[in-house]
Amino acid sequence: MSLSAEQTQALTDAVAMWRMQEYMAIPAYCLYVYYILTTMAEEVSIILPQKWNRGKSLYMVIRYGMLSFMILQLTRDYRSEFSLSPTSCKALLVVYDCFKYAVDFTCNFSLALCLGALLQARKLYLLAILAISCYNPILNVVTSVIADFQYAAEPPSPILAELGYPCYYMSQEKYSKTIGYIGADIRQYLSLATTSVLFLVGVTTFAVRYKGHGGGLVRVMLRDGGLHYLSLLGIKLTLAILWTPGVLPTSELGSNLGFLFATALCRHPNPGSTCAH
């Protein structure tokens, strides 16, 4: 099949973008695996002996849900030279989306609990914080999984197969006909609004909580996890801004270094560090 100069350039740009995504995502995944291996002794001695409770459940979902998502995504979406049927590719897509959004929900739920504890919020205010934090991953898992089922499974294109990718990628044109595309702009604006509110509340909380610590402020915030929490809120706000319609075309998100870097940071090897867009 002969390609025109424009098609050749478009293909070259697309392959370059895929490579850049891989070069940023795979090191982040390797760092996460390194984190799990180097903290396994603490997990065995501290976490595993405890009885199953909400805290241990949240920890396990975040820690191993993220690992499961990584394995499934690497199997389906990266160059592996595997030969997978379209049905298998679709099943992998559904399962790893479920893992991804389960981790997203658990992380957002945990961060909301932390913010509520710092605010010493009453039950009603805590429920409001939880609702603002968790509605997006709940909505995302419902629309994404339904869209996964609605999108017809198909073999990978000849170019993808030649490059070693085992499965199809969803095209924008076909995806726009699924439920995942309905109200997408509204959801992104809502995500920006709620993330901005959480960011302002978090900054205000820390300003009040750590007021008067003087030179020991950084040390106290490191001890209490404050810097980690604020950094996650900052990354979430950055992603929410980039996802907002009109800031960047959707087709350019995959090649934007700021977006890729923020996404990689969301998968930094620390429980609670996965961000939902």
N, C-alpha and C positions, 0 to 999 in steps of 0.2 A: 504494500500500500504506500503510494507516494504522498508526501505531505507538502503543502505550500510553505513558503517562507514564514508566513504568519503563524501557521499551525505548528511549525517546528519551533519557533520562538516561544509560543505559548506552552508547548510541552516542556521545553527547556526550563522555563520559569517555574512551571508546576513541580518538576522534579527537584529543582533547587530548593523550593519551598518545603517539600517533603523532607529533604535531607536536613534542612535547618531545624525543622521540628523534631526530627529524630535525634539530632546532635544535642538538643537542649533537654528533651524528655528522658532519654536513656540514661545520661549521667545522674539526673535527679532520681530515677528509679534505682540505680545502683547505690546511690547514697542512702536511700531508704532501706534497701536490703542490708547494707553495712550497718546501719543504725540498729536494725532488728537483731542482727548477729551479735553485735557488741553489747547489747542490753539484755541478752537472753539470760544471763546469770541472775541479774536483778529480778527479771520476770519470774524465774523459777523459784527464787528464794522469798520474794515479797508478794507477788500477785497470785501465783497458782495456789499457795496454801490457803488463801482466803476463801470464805464461802461465797457462792454466787450471789451477787447483789447487783443493784443498779450501776454502781461505780465500776465493778469488774466487767459487767456486760458492755458498758459504754467503751471501756478500754479495749476489750477484745474485738468489738465490731470495728472500731477505728483502726486498730493495729493490723488485724488480719483481713478485714474487709478491703482495705487499701491494697494489701499484698495480693489478694485474689483478683482485684480489678486489674492490677498491673500485669499479672500473668496472662489473664484472658485478653487484655488489649494487645500485649506483645504478640500473642498467638494469632490474633485476627488481623491486626492493622499494620503490622510491621513486616519488613522483608524477611521471610523465613523459608521460602522455597517450598512450603507445605502445599499439599493438594487437598483442599477442603471443598465439600459440596456446598452449593448455595444455601441449602437448608441448615447445614452446620454453621455456616457463617452468620446466618440470621439468628440462630439459637445463641451463639456466642455474643452477638450484639445485644440481645435482650438481657442475657445474664450479666454481662459486665456493666450495662447501664443500671441494672438493679443494684449491683454492688457499689457502683460509683455514687448513686444518689442515697443509698443507705448510709454510706460513710459521710456524705455531705450533710445529711440530716443529723446524724449523730454528732458531728463536729459542731454544727450550728446550735444544736440543743445544748451541748456542753458549754460552749462559749456564752450562750444566753444565761445558763445557770451561774457561770462565773460572774457575769455582769450583775445579775440579780443579787448575788452574795455581796459583791463590792458595794452595791447601792443599799444593801440591807432592805431590799424592796419587800413590800407587803405582797400578799398572795395575788391580789388583783393586778398589781403592777408587774409582778413576775410573769403572770400569764400573758400579759400584753407583750412583754419582751420576748417570751417564747414564741408567741404567734408571729411577731414581726420577723424573728430570726429563722423560723422553721417553715413558713408557708411556701417559700420559694423552692426548696428541695422537694417538698411534697408535691407541689404543682409540676415540677420538672419531671419527677419520676413517672407521674401519671401520663403526661403528654408524651414524653420520650418513649416510654415502653409501648404505648398504643401506636405511636408513629412507627416504631420498629416493626410491629406486626403489620401495619398498613402498607409499609414499603415492600414491594414485591422482591423476593430474593432472586438474585441473578448471578451468573458467573462473573468473575472479574473481567474487565475489558482486556483485550489482547495486550495492550501496552502495560497494564498493571501486572498481568501474568508474566510477561517477559521480564519485568523488573524484579520479580520474585515475591510480589504481594499475593497472598492466598485468597483474599476476599474482595468483594465489591465495596465501593464507597458510595454513600448516598449523594446523588446529584441534587443541586439546589432546585432545579426545575421539578423533579419528581417529589422531593421532600416538601415542596410548597403545597402539594395536594394532600398532605397528611394533617392530622390534628396538631402535630408539633409546630406547624407554621401559623395556626390560628391564634390571633391575639399576641403574637410574638413581640411586637413593638410595645404594646401596653405592658406586658410582663417585664420587659427590660426597663421601662420607665419606673414601674413600681419597685423593681429591684434597686434601681439607683436611689429612689426616694427613701426606702426603708434602710438601705445600707448607710446612707448619709445620716439618717436619724440615729442609728446605732453608733456610728462613728462619733457624732457630736456628743451623745450621751456618754460614750466611753471616755472621750477626752475630758469632758467636764468632771466625770467621776474621779478620774485619776488626778486631775488638778486639785480637787477638793481633798481627796484622800491623802495625797502626798504633800500637801501644802505644809511648809515649815520644816521639811527635812534637810534643806540646805544642801551642803556638799555631799551628803550621803544619799541623795535622791536616787542616783543611778544604781547604787548598791542595793537599796531597799527595793526598787522596782525589779531588779534582776532576781532578788530573793523571792519576791511575791509573784513573779511571772508577769509583771505589768508590761515590761517592754515587749515580751512575746505577744501578749494580748493586743497591745496597740499596733504592733507591726502587722498582725493578721487583719485587724480592722482596716489598716491602710491599704493592704494588698486587695482586700475585698472591695474597697471603695474604688481603687484603680481599675479593677476588672469590670465593676459595674459601670464606670464611666466609659470604658472602651467598648463595652457591649451596647451602650445606649445608641439607638438609631441616629444617624447623622454625624456621629463622631468619626467613625471609620466605616467604610463599606464592609459588609460581612465577608466579601470575597478577599479582603485585605487583612483580616484578622490573623489568618494563619501565617502571614509573612511579616507581621509587625513584631519587632523585637521586644518592645515593651510589653505587649500582650503575652508573648511566649515566655518571657522572663518572669512575669507575675504569675502565670499559670504554673511554671516550674517551682516557684517559691511556695505556692499553695500546697505542693506535694513534698515540701521539706520534711526530712525524717523526724517528725515529732508528733505524737498523738494530738489530734485536734487541729492539725495544720492544713487540712484540705478545705479549699474555699469553693463554694458553689457560686457560679455566675448568676 
